[in-house]
């Protein structure tokens, strides 16, 4: 059994390591712009975080314990192409909506579950897309969001 002095030292060292890791992680997070998306058919507004850079897209919603019901993350890609997504280090279930450059829904993937394995499945849009929206799982079904619908983005600074 450890004496109190040694125990205090170990606890202090553990706290220091955790704090250092958290500080390093926070510095690695690149701030994102904010905006909104409007689905006219559903009269649905969602507040957005916008991932435009490669670093922001790689970070995505990883390690977040929750996402508010009226929020989502919009990924903006440089080229319209088949886009891919995985759930590595994502802690919440998501619906993924892909949009063409003219802001029309071209593909939807529902109910993606967090991946806790070392190797995670990669999901692809069924058509070329310029934008990808991640929202809480169940929103697509609840709001009856469908391929072919057009949306309006309001990208704020």
Secondary structure, DSSP 4 states (H G I P E B T S, - for coil): ---HHHHHHHHHHHHHHHHHHHHHHHHHPPP-EEEEEEETTTTEEEEEEEE-SHHHHHHTTTT-S---TTEEEEEEEEEEE--EEE-BT--S-EEEEEE-TTSBEEEEEEEEPPB-SSS--EEE-SS-EEEEEEEETTHHHHHT--TT-B-EEEE--
